[in-house]
Amino acid sequence: MKTKVILIFILAFILRFWQLGTNPPSLDWDEAALGYNAYSILQTGKDEYGAFLPLSFRSFGDYKPPLYTYLAIIPIKLFGLNEFSVRFISALFGTLTTVVVYFLVKKLFPHKSFILYLLSFLFISISPWHIQFSRVAFEANLALFFFIFAIYLCFIALEKGKFFIPAAVSFALSMYAYHSPRLLVPLIIFCFVVIYRKNIKTQIIPAVISFVLFIILVLPIFIDLSSATSARLNSVTLFNPNERLGESINEMTVDAQKGDKIGQLTHNRRIVYAKEVIGGYLDHFSFDFLFLNGDPPGRHHAAGMGMLYLWDLPFIIIGLFYLLGHRDKNVLFLFSWFLIAPIASSITTGTPHAVRAIFYIPVYQIFSAIGFTVFICFLKSKNIIFSKTIIAFSAFLLIFNFYYYLNLYYIVTPVEFSQWWQYGYKQVVSKVSKLENKYDKVIVTYQYDQPYIFFLFYQKIDPWAYQKESNQAPIERSDRSFGKYEFHHINWPKDSQYPKTLIIGAPGEIPENIPSIDEIQFLDGTKAFKIVGT
C-alpha cells in the first residue's frame, strides 16, 4: 500500500514540475510582477515602488497579497530570476496539497476502505483544475494549501487540542496568500465550531488561545482594509456601482421620474445585488463551467475542456447521493465546505471564476472518489457478471480522459492560448536588448497590458535604480516609463516623428507599408508585435 501512495506522490510531483518553466508558454503579467517584486525585495528589502516589506504589493494597482512574493524569494535566490523559479512555489505547494488531501480524507472517513483514501489522493493529483493552477504563480493555489492544511489540523485538534494553534497560523497564512480566504476562513471556522462544538468544549483552553492568536495574526489585514485591500475590492466586487450593476441602478432614477413603483422595487439596488450574487454563485455549478469549457480566461484551463474531467460527473453524483444517505458531522462539514467555497467568487465580477473558487476543488475529488468506491463495492456485492470488466473499462475511460487532457494541455493549449499568456514579450525584450543602444528612445505598446513589468523581469533591471523612478509612477494601465523606455498605446503619426526611436507595436498600430526590423508571432502564427525604427 505504501508503494501505491509513493507512486501517486511521484505522479503528482511530475505533473506539477515537468516542463514548469516552458509550459504555460510564457509568464503572464501577474507572474512577472510577483517574480520581479520578490527579486526587488531580495536585493533591496523594498518592492518596485520603494515600499519597505509591504503587506500588500501595489503592483498594477491590484494590491497583491504578500505571502507568495516573500516565499518566491527563496527559489529566485537559488535558481535566479526566471520562469521556473517564479512558478516553483506554486508547484511545490500544489504537490503538498495532494498529500494533505490524502490525510484529510483519512480523518473525514476513518472507517472507510484504503481504496477511498488512495482514490482521493489520485484524483486530486490528476485534477485538471488543480494541475492548471499548480503550474502557474497563482497566489490562490498557495492559499489553497494553507486552507486545506488548517482544516486537517483542526480535525487532529479535536483529539489533541494543541493542534488548534498551528491550525490558526495556517488559516492566517491562507489569508495572507490570497483575497478569497479573507471571507471564506471566518465562514469555515464558524461552521466547524458549530458542527463540532461539543468536541471543542473538551479542548476549550487551546481553542481559545488559538482563536486569540488568529485574531492577532490577521489584524494587520483588516487594518489594511481601509487602503490597499479596499482598492482591490473596488476593482473586482459587484458592489462597485461603476461595474455591471450601474445600468440597473440608473434605471431606478428613471422609474422614480415616471412614478413607476413596481419598477423602483424591481430595480432596487438590494434586489439587484441579491440577484447578481445568487446568479454569480450558481454560475460555479454550471455544467459548462465544470465539464465543458471552463471560464472565459484562457489562462484558467486547457483549451476545449472544463475544470473537471467529464468522467468525474457520474461518480460525483453517486458520491453526493451516498453521502446524503449517510450523514454525520464530518459529512455535514464537507457539504458546508462545498457550499461556502464559491461565496467569495460570487460577489465579484466575471463569474464563474476558476481562481477565486479554487477552494472547493478537493471536495469534488472527494465526492468522485466516494462515488467510484461505492460503484466498485456495488458491483462486487451484487456478484454482477463481468464486474471486473466493468471496473476495468471505467478505469480505462479515466485513463483515456487523462491522456486527452494531457494532450490538450501540452500540445494544443500552448498554441491556441499563447496570447492569453502574453506570449511574445520575452522575445521582444530579447530583440530590443540587442538593438536599444542604437536608439535614444524605445516605445512599447500597451496593447497587451503591463509591458513594463516584462522588461523589468527579463532585463533584470536593478531594483535600486528603478525605485528612484517608480515611487511616483501612476497606476493607470497605459502610461509608464523608465530610462529611455516609454510604455503606451502607439500613436503612429506622433511617435514616428521622434528621431532615433525604436517602436514596438501591435497589429494595426503601425502601418503595414512601414518596413520592420523584426516581427514576433504568437504560437498560432498570428502576428503579435512589429518592431520598427525611425
C-alpha positions as CSV (number, residue, x, y, z in Angstrom):
1,M,0.0,0.0,0.0
2,K,2.8,2.4,0.8
3,T,4.3,1.7,-2.6
4,K,1.0,2.9,-4.2
5,V,1.0,6.1,-2.1
6,I,4.6,6.8,-3.1
7,L,3.8,6.2,-6.8
8,I,0.9,8.6,-6.7
9,F,3.0,11.2,-5.0
10,I,5.6,10.9,-7.7
11,L,2.9,11.2,-10.3
12,A,1.6,14.4,-8.6
13,F,5.1,15.8,-8.5
14,I,5.9,15.1,-12.1
15,L,2.6,16.6,-13.3
16,R,3.4,19.8,-11.5
17,F,7.1,20.2,-12.2
18,W,7.5,18.7,-15.7
19,Q,8.4,21.5,-18.2
20,L,7.4,24.0,-15.5
21,G,9.5,26.8,-17.0
22,T,8.2,26.3,-20.5
23,N,4.6,25.4,-20.2
24,P,2.5,27.5,-19.9
25,P,4.5,29.1,-22.8
26,S,5.1,32.4,-21.1
27,L,4.8,34.2,-17.9
28,D,1.7,36.4,-17.6
29,W,1.9,39.9,-16.2
30,D,1.0,38.8,-12.7
31,E,3.6,36.1,-12.6
32,A,6.3,38.6,-13.9
33,A,5.2,41.1,-11.2
34,L,5.4,38.5,-8.4
35,G,8.8,37.5,-9.6
36,Y,10.3,41.0,-10.0
37,N,8.9,42.2,-6.7
38,A,10.4,39.1,-5.0
39,Y,13.7,40.0,-6.8
40,S,13.4,43.6,-5.6
41,I,12.8,42.5,-2.0
42,L,15.7,40.2,-2.2
43,Q,18.0,42.9,-3.5
44,T,16.7,45.9,-1.5
45,G,14.1,44.9,1.0
46,K,11.6,47.1,-0.9
47,D,9.1,46.4,-3.7
48,E,9.2,48.0,-7.1
49,Y,7.7,51.3,-5.7
50,G,10.2,51.5,-2.9
51,A,7.8,50.3,-0.1
52,F,9.7,48.5,2.6
53,L,8.5,44.9,3.2
54,P,4.8,45.8,2.3
55,L,1.8,43.8,3.5
56,S,0.2,44.5,0.1
57,F,2.1,44.8,-3.1
58,R,0.8,47.7,-5.2
59,S,1.9,46.2,-8.5
60,F,-0.7,47.2,-11.1
61,G,-3.0,48.9,-8.6
62,D,-4.5,45.5,-7.7
63,Y,-2.6,45.2,-4.4
64,K,-1.4,41.6,-4.4
65,P,-1.3,39.7,-1.0
66,P,2.3,39.3,0.2
67,L,2.9,35.7,1.0
68,Y,3.7,34.3,-2.4
69,T,6.1,37.1,-3.2
70,Y,8.0,36.6,0.0
71,L,8.2,32.8,-0.4
72,A,9.3,33.3,-4.1
73,I,12.5,35.0,-2.8
74,I,13.9,31.5,-1.9
75,P,13.8,29.9,-5.4
76,I,14.8,33.2,-7.0
77,K,17.9,33.2,-4.8
78,L,18.6,29.6,-5.6
79,F,17.8,29.5,-9.3
80,G,17.9,33.1,-10.4
81,L,15.1,35.3,-11.8
82,N,13.4,33.1,-14.4
83,E,10.1,31.3,-15.2
84,F,10.9,28.2,-13.2
85,S,11.8,30.0,-10.0
86,V,8.7,32.1,-10.1
87,R,6.4,29.1,-10.5
88,F,8.4,26.9,-8.1
89,I,6.4,27.8,-5.0
90,S,3.1,27.1,-6.7
91,A,4.2,23.7,-8.0
92,L,5.8,22.8,-4.6
93,F,2.7,23.6,-2.5
94,G,0.4,22.2,-5.2
95,T,2.2,18.9,-4.7
96,L,2.0,19.1,-1.0
97,T,-1.8,19.9,-1.2
98,T,-2.4,16.5,-2.8
99,V,-0.7,14.8,0.2
100,V,-2.7,16.8,2.7
101,V,-6.0,15.8,0.9
102,Y,-5.0,12.2,1.3
103,F,-4.5,12.6,5.1
104,L,-7.6,14.8,5.4
105,V,-9.8,12.1,3.8
106,K,-8.5,9.6,6.3
107,K,-9.6,11.9,9.1
108,L,-13.0,12.6,7.5
109,F,-13.8,8.9,6.9
110,P,-11.7,7.0,9.4
111,H,-13.6,3.7,9.0
112,K,-13.7,3.6,5.2
113,S,-11.5,1.4,3.0
114,F,-8.0,2.3,2.0
115,I,-9.1,2.4,-1.6
116,L,-11.1,5.6,-0.8
117,Y,-8.0,7.3,0.6
118,L,-5.9,6.2,-2.4
119,L,-8.5,7.3,-5.0
120,S,-8.9,10.7,-3.3
121,F,-5.1,11.1,-3.5
122,L,-5.0,10.0,-7.1
123,F,-8.0,12.2,-8.2
124,I,-6.6,15.4,-6.7
125,S,-3.2,14.6,-8.2
126,I,-4.5,14.3,-11.7
127,S,-7.2,17.0,-11.4
128,P,-7.1,19.4,-14.4
129,W,-8.2,22.3,-12.2
130,H,-5.6,21.7,-9.6
131,I,-2.8,21.0,-12.1
132,Q,-3.6,24.1,-14.0
133,F,-3.0,26.4,-11.0
134,S,-0.2,24.4,-9.5
135,R,1.9,25.1,-12.6
136,V,1.4,28.9,-12.6
137,A,2.4,31.5,-10.0
138,F,-1.2,32.0,-8.7
139,E,-1.5,33.1,-5.1
140,A,-4.8,31.2,-4.8
141,N,-3.0,27.9,-5.2
142,L,-0.7,28.7,-2.3
143,A,-3.7,29.8,-0.2
144,L,-5.5,26.6,-1.0
145,F,-2.7,24.6,0.6
146,F,-2.8,26.5,3.9
147,F,-6.6,26.5,3.8
148,I,-6.8,22.7,3.5
149,F,-3.9,22.1,5.9
150,A,-5.6,24.2,8.5
151,I,-8.8,22.2,8.2
152,Y,-6.8,19.0,8.5
153,L,-5.1,20.3,11.7
154,C,-8.5,21.3,13.1
155,F,-9.6,17.6,12.9
156,I,-6.4,16.5,14.7
157,A,-7.1,19.2,17.3
158,L,-10.4,17.7,18.1
159,E,-8.4,14.9,19.8
160,K,-5.2,16.8,20.6
161,G,-6.2,20.4,21.3
162,K,-2.7,21.9,20.9
163,F,-3.0,21.5,17.1
164,F,-5.6,24.3,17.1
165,I,-2.6,26.7,17.4
166,P,-0.9,25.6,14.1
167,A,-4.3,25.5,12.5
168,A,-4.9,29.1,13.4
169,V,-1.5,30.0,11.9
170,S,-2.3,28.1,8.7
171,F,-5.7,29.8,8.3
172,A,-4.0,33.2,8.8
173,L,-1.3,32.3,6.2
174,S,-4.1,31.5,3.7
175,M,-5.4,35.0,4.2
176,Y,-2.0,36.5,3.6
177,A,-1.7,34.4,0.4
178,Y,-4.9,35.4,-1.4
179,H,-8.0,37.6,-1.0
180,S,-10.8,35.0,-1.1
181,P,-9.9,33.3,2.2
182,R,-10.4,36.6,4.0
183,L,-14.1,35.9,3.6
184,L,-14.1,32.1,3.5
185,V,-11.9,31.4,6.5
186,P,-14.2,33.1,9.0
187,L,-17.2,31.2,7.5
188,I,-15.4,27.8,7.5
189,I,-14.3,28.4,11.1
190,F,-17.9,29.3,12.1
191,C,-19.2,26.1,10.5
192,F,-16.5,24.0,12.2
193,V,-17.2,25.5,15.6
194,V,-21.0,25.0,15.2
195,I,-20.7,21.4,14.0
196,Y,-18.0,20.2,16.4
197,R,-18.9,22.5,19.4
198,K,-19.2,19.6,21.8
199,N,-15.8,18.2,20.8
200,I,-14.2,21.7,21.1
201,K,-15.5,22.1,24.6
202,T,-13.2,19.3,25.7
203,Q,-10.3,21.3,24.2
204,I,-11.5,24.8,25.2
205,I,-8.3,26.3,26.5
206,P,-6.2,25.6,23.4
207,A,-9.2,26.5,21.2
208,V,-9.5,29.9,22.9
209,I,-5.7,30.5,22.8
210,S,-5.7,29.7,19.1
211,F,-8.6,32.0,18.3
212,V,-6.9,34.9,20.1
213,L,-3.7,34.1,18.2
214,F,-5.6,34.0,14.9
215,I,-7.2,37.5,15.6
216,I,-3.8,38.9,16.4
217,L,-2.2,37.4,13.2
218,V,-4.9,38.7,10.8
219,L,-5.4,42.1,12.5
220,P,-3.0,43.8,10.1
221,I,-5.1,42.6,7.1
222,F,-8.2,44.3,8.5
223,I,-6.3,47.4,9.3
224,D,-5.2,47.4,5.7
225,L,-8.8,47.1,4.5
226,S,-9.1,50.9,4.7
227,S,-6.5,51.3,2.0
228,A,-4.9,48.6,-0.2
229,T,-7.5,45.9,0.2
230,S,-10.3,48.3,-0.4
231,A,-8.7,49.3,-3.6
232,R,-8.6,45.6,-4.6
233,L,-12.3,45.1,-3.6
234,N,-13.4,48.2,-5.6
235,S,-11.8,46.8,-8.7
236,V,-13.5,43.3,-8.7
237,T,-16.5,43.5,-6.4
238,L,-20.1,43.5,-7.6
239,F,-20.9,46.2,-5.1
240,N,-18.9,48.8,-7.1
241,P,-21.7,50.8,-8.8
242,N,-19.4,51.5,-11.7
243,E,-19.4,47.8,-12.6
244,R,-22.3,45.9,-14.3
245,L,-24.8,47.0,-11.6
246,G,-24.6,50.6,-12.8
247,E,-27.1,50.3,-15.5
248,S,-29.7,48.7,-13.2
249,I,-29.1,51.3,-10.5
250,N,-29.6,54.1,-13.0
251,E,-32.9,52.6,-14.1
252,M,-34.3,53.4,-10.6
253,T,-33.9,57.1,-11.3
254,V,-35.9,56.7,-14.5
255,D,-38.6,54.8,-12.6
256,A,-38.8,57.5,-10.0
257,Q,-39.2,60.1,-12.6
258,K,-42.0,58.1,-14.3
259,G,-43.6,57.3,-10.9
260,D,-43.2,53.6,-11.6
261,K,-43.4,52.0,-8.2
262,I,-43.1,48.4,-9.4
263,G,-40.0,49.4,-11.5
264,Q,-38.5,51.1,-8.4
265,L,-39.0,47.9,-6.5
266,T,-37.5,45.5,-9.1
267,H,-34.6,47.9,-9.8
268,N,-33.9,48.4,-6.2
269,R,-30.2,48.0,-5.7
270,R,-30.7,45.5,-2.9
271,I,-32.7,43.2,-5.2
272,V,-30.2,43.8,-8.0
273,Y,-27.3,43.0,-5.7
274,A,-29.1,39.8,-4.5
275,K,-29.9,38.6,-8.0
276,E,-26.3,39.2,-9.2
277,V,-24.8,37.5,-6.2
278,I,-27.1,34.5,-6.4
279,G,-26.5,34.3,-10.2
280,G,-22.8,34.5,-9.7
281,Y,-22.9,31.8,-7.0
282,L,-24.9,29.4,-9.2
283,D,-22.6,30.0,-12.1
284,H,-20.0,28.0,-10.3
285,F,-22.1,24.9,-10.5
286,S,-22.8,25.1,-14.2
287,F,-22.2,22.1,-16.4
288,D,-20.4,24.2,-19.0
289,F,-18.0,25.6,-16.4
290,L,-17.2,22.4,-14.7
291,F,-17.1,19.9,-17.5
292,L,-17.1,21.5,-21.0
293,N,-15.4,24.9,-21.4
294,G,-14.4,26.3,-18.0
295,D,-14.4,30.1,-17.5
296,P,-13.6,32.6,-20.2
297,P,-9.9,33.4,-19.4
298,G,-7.7,31.0,-21.4
299,R,-5.1,31.0,-18.6
300,H,-7.5,29.1,-16.3
301,H,-8.0,25.8,-18.2
302,A,-6.9,23.6,-21.1
303,A,-8.3,24.5,-24.5
304,G,-11.6,22.8,-25.1
305,M,-12.0,21.4,-21.6
306,G,-13.8,22.3,-18.4
307,M,-12.4,22.4,-14.9
308,L,-13.1,18.7,-14.2
309,Y,-13.0,15.5,-16.2
310,L,-16.3,14.6,-17.8
311,W,-15.5,11.1,-16.4
312,D,-16.0,12.6,-12.9
313,L,-19.6,13.6,-13.4
314,P,-21.4,10.2,-12.7
315,F,-19.2,9.4,-9.8
316,I,-19.6,12.9,-8.3
317,I,-23.4,12.4,-8.4
318,I,-23.1,8.9,-6.9
319,G,-20.9,10.2,-4.2
320,L,-23.3,13.1,-3.4
321,F,-26.3,10.8,-3.1
322,Y,-24.3,8.3,-1.0
323,L,-23.2,11.0,1.5
324,L,-26.8,12.4,1.7
325,G,-27.9,9.0,2.9
326,H,-25.0,8.6,5.4
327,R,-25.0,11.9,7.2
328,D,-22.8,12.5,10.2
329,K,-20.8,15.5,11.5
330,N,-17.9,15.0,9.0
331,V,-20.3,14.8,6.1
332,L,-22.1,17.9,7.2
333,F,-18.8,19.7,7.4
334,L,-17.9,18.5,4.0
335,F,-21.1,19.8,2.5
336,S,-20.7,23.1,4.4
337,W,-17.3,23.5,2.8
338,F,-18.7,22.7,-0.6
339,L,-21.4,25.3,-0.3
340,I,-19.2,28.0,1.3
341,A,-16.3,27.8,-1.2
342,P,-17.8,29.7,-4.1
343,I,-19.2,32.6,-2.0
344,A,-16.1,34.8,-2.2
345,S,-16.2,34.5,-6.0
346,S,-19.9,35.0,-6.3
347,I,-19.7,38.6,-5.0
348,T,-17.2,39.6,-7.7
349,T,-17.4,40.3,-11.4
350,G,-16.7,37.8,-14.1
351,T,-18.4,34.7,-12.7
352,P,-17.8,31.8,-12.8
353,H,-14.2,32.4,-11.9
354,A,-11.9,29.4,-11.5
355,V,-9.2,31.1,-9.4
356,R,-11.5,32.7,-6.8
357,A,-13.5,29.5,-6.5
358,I,-10.4,27.2,-6.3
359,F,-11.2,26.4,-2.6
360,Y,-13.7,23.7,-3.4
361,I,-11.5,21.7,-5.8
362,P,-10.7,19.0,-3.2
363,V,-14.4,18.5,-2.4
364,Y,-15.2,17.5,-6.0
365,Q,-12.3,15.0,-5.9
366,I,-13.6,13.5,-2.6
367,F,-17.1,13.2,-4.0
368,S,-15.8,11.5,-7.1
369,A,-13.6,9.1,-5.0
370,I,-16.5,8.2,-2.8
371,G,-18.7,7.6,-5.8
372,F,-16.2,5.4,-7.6
373,T,-15.6,3.4,-4.3
374,V,-19.4,2.9,-3.9
375,F,-19.6,1.9,-7.6
376,I,-16.9,-0.7,-7.1
377,C,-18.4,-2.1,-3.9
378,F,-21.9,-2.3,-5.5
379,L,-20.6,-4.3,-8.4
380,K,-18.7,-6.7,-6.1
381,S,-21.6,-7.1,-3.6
382,K,-24.1,-8.0,-6.3
383,N,-21.9,-10.5,-8.0
384,I,-22.6,-8.8,-11.2
385,I,-21.3,-10.8,-14.2
386,F,-18.2,-9.2,-15.7
387,S,-17.9,-6.8,-12.7
388,K,-14.2,-6.7,-13.1
389,T,-14.5,-6.0,-16.7
390,I,-16.9,-3.1,-16.0
391,I,-14.5,-1.7,-13.4
392,A,-11.5,-2.1,-15.7
393,F,-13.5,-0.4,-18.5
394,S,-14.3,2.6,-16.2
395,A,-10.6,2.8,-15.3
396,F,-9.7,2.8,-19.0
397,L,-12.1,5.7,-19.6
398,L,-10.5,7.7,-16.8
399,I,-7.0,6.9,-18.3
400,F,-8.3,8.0,-21.8
401,N,-9.8,11.2,-20.3
402,F,-6.5,11.9,-18.5
403,Y,-4.5,11.3,-21.7
404,Y,-6.8,13.5,-23.6
405,Y,-6.3,16.3,-21.1
406,L,-2.5,16.0,-21.2
407,N,-2.6,16.2,-25.0
408,L,-4.7,19.4,-24.7
409,Y,-2.5,20.9,-22.0
410,Y,0.9,20.2,-23.5
411,I,0.2,20.2,-27.3
412,V,-3.0,22.2,-28.1
413,T,-3.3,24.8,-25.4
414,P,0.1,26.5,-25.7
415,V,-0.7,27.1,-29.4
416,E,-4.3,28.2,-29.1
417,F,-4.0,30.2,-25.9
418,S,-0.5,31.7,-26.2
419,Q,-1.9,35.2,-26.5
420,W,-3.7,34.7,-23.1
421,W,-0.2,34.2,-21.6
422,Q,1.2,37.4,-23.1
423,Y,3.4,35.3,-25.3
424,G,6.0,37.3,-27.2
425,Y,7.2,39.7,-24.5
426,K,10.2,37.6,-23.7
427,Q,11.1,37.5,-27.4
428,V,10.5,41.3,-27.7
429,V,12.8,42.0,-24.7
430,S,15.5,39.8,-26.2
431,K,15.3,41.6,-29.6
432,V,15.1,45.1,-28.0
433,S,18.0,44.4,-25.7
434,K,20.2,43.8,-28.7
435,L,19.0,47.0,-30.5
436,E,18.4,49.6,-27.8
437,N,22.0,51.0,-27.8
438,K,21.4,52.3,-31.4
439,Y,18.4,54.4,-30.3
440,D,17.6,57.3,-28.0
441,K,14.1,56.2,-27.1
442,V,12.2,52.9,-27.0
443,I,8.4,53.0,-27.2
444,V,6.5,49.8,-26.4
445,T,2.8,49.3,-27.0
446,Y,0.3,48.8,-24.1
447,Q,-2.0,46.8,-26.4
448,Y,-1.4,43.6,-24.3
449,D,-1.2,45.3,-20.9
450,Q,1.6,45.9,-18.5
451,P,4.6,45.6,-20.9
452,Y,6.9,47.4,-18.5
453,I,7.0,44.5,-16.0
454,F,8.4,42.1,-18.6
455,F,11.3,44.5,-19.3
456,L,12.0,44.8,-15.6
457,F,11.8,41.0,-15.3
458,Y,13.8,39.8,-18.3
459,Q,16.4,42.5,-18.3
460,K,16.7,42.1,-14.5
461,I,16.6,45.9,-14.1
462,D,18.5,46.9,-10.9
463,P,15.7,47.5,-8.3
464,W,17.6,50.3,-6.7
465,A,17.7,52.2,-10.0
466,Y,14.1,51.5,-10.9
467,Q,12.7,52.5,-7.5
468,K,14.1,56.0,-7.9
469,E,11.8,56.5,-10.9
470,S,8.8,54.4,-9.8
471,N,7.7,55.7,-6.5
472,Q,5.5,58.3,-8.1
473,A,4.5,56.1,-11.1
474,P,0.8,56.2,-12.0
475,I,-1.2,53.0,-11.5
476,E,-3.1,53.7,-14.7
477,R,-2.8,50.9,-17.2
478,S,-1.4,52.9,-20.1
479,D,1.2,55.4,-19.0
480,R,4.6,54.3,-17.7
481,S,8.2,55.0,-18.4
482,F,11.8,54.4,-17.1
483,G,15.1,55.3,-18.6
484,K,14.8,55.5,-22.4
485,Y,11.7,53.3,-22.3
486,E,8.1,54.6,-22.7
487,F,5.0,52.3,-22.5
488,H,1.8,53.5,-24.0
489,H,-0.6,52.8,-26.9
490,I,1.2,53.6,-30.2
491,N,0.2,56.9,-31.8
492,W,1.9,56.4,-35.1
493,P,1.6,59.9,-36.5
494,K,3.1,61.3,-33.3
495,D,5.5,58.6,-32.3
496,S,7.0,58.2,-35.8
497,Q,8.2,61.8,-35.6
498,Y,10.7,61.1,-32.8
499,P,14.2,60.7,-34.1
500,K,16.3,57.5,-33.4
501,T,13.3,55.8,-31.8
502,L,12.6,52.1,-31.6
503,I,8.9,51.4,-31.7
504,I,7.3,48.1,-30.8
505,G,3.6,48.0,-31.8
506,A,0.7,45.5,-32.1
507,P,-1.0,44.7,-35.4
508,G,-2.9,47.8,-36.6
509,E,-0.8,50.3,-34.6
510,I,2.0,50.5,-37.2
511,P,1.1,50.9,-41.0
512,E,1.7,47.7,-43.0
513,N,3.8,49.5,-45.5
514,I,6.4,50.5,-42.9
515,P,9.4,48.1,-43.2
516,S,10.0,46.2,-40.0
517,I,13.2,45.3,-38.2
518,D,11.6,42.2,-36.9
519,E,8.2,40.7,-36.1
520,I,7.1,38.4,-33.3
521,Q,4.3,35.9,-33.7
522,F,2.0,34.1,-31.3
523,L,2.4,30.4,-31.4
524,D,-0.6,30.0,-33.6
525,G,1.2,32.0,-36.3
526,T,-0.7,35.3,-36.0
527,K,1.3,38.5,-35.6
528,A,1.9,39.7,-32.1
529,F,4.4,42.5,-32.4
530,K,6.1,44.6,-35.1
531,I,9.4,46.3,-34.4
532,V,10.4,49.3,-36.4
533,G,12.9,52.1,-36.1
534,T,12.9,55.8,-37.0
